[in-house]
Structures are given as structure tokens and as C-alpha cells.
Amino acid sequence: MNVLLDTSAYSALQRGHQPVLDVMRRSETVAVSAVVLGELYSAFRAGNRWAENTAQLAQFLSKPSVRVLNVTEETALRYAKVDVYLRKKGRPIPRNDVWIAAVALEHGLQLLTLDVHFREIPLLLTRP
């Protein structure tokens, strides 16, 4: 199994959330979107444990099974399709989450998240 880690899942992982840990153990590859990194760094900067949090993230990102995925032109096209679909349906979700979903769709990854609003996106497989 290959997954894309959402911000909520990374936070849950750091807290030892068992369903997230179980999926992580079964995953061959764990991808992290640059958008998720931006959300994490923003949260770290707003908090009072910058050095500890960034060191912990760096250690996580250095694992051989973890890779960072950047936003591409293909991501932008998928973003537009998902965003318009959700707005027409009357079910918009946070913009960063649309970007994260677009990355998962682009790379054919299951999205590891605790946020239920991702279920609004057709063809996006979510866990746990």
C-alpha cells in the first residue's frame, strides 16, 4: 500500500494514534505533499516548540520509505477539477485540502487522513 499523509494524520501519528500507526506499518511508501509541509511548518512556527517539532519532522522525512511530493502543473489541473466539482455540489472544503487531494489523485495514492470532508471527493481513496 502507498499512502499520502495529511496534516491531521501526521499529528495523529506523533500522538501514537493506533489506526494511523497500523496503516503506516502496512505502507511501502509514505508520501507527504509540500502543501502538508507548509501547514506543519506554519503550525510549528505559531507554537512554542519550533526546534523540537522541526527536528521530529526532519527525522520522519529522512526515512527511506518517505518522500516529499511537490505541486506540478498536473496537480493544478486536478485541483481545478476537484475545486469546481465541490463548489458546484455546494460542498467546498478548505483550499489546502483540495491541493492535498489533487496530489493524492495525481499519484494514485490513498490519502491517510482523519478529516471526513475528503470523502466528498469522488475517486479519492481515504484511510483509516
Order of alpha helices (4+ residues) and beta strands (2+ residues): beta-alpha-alpha-beta-alpha-alpha-beta-alpha-alpha-beta-beta
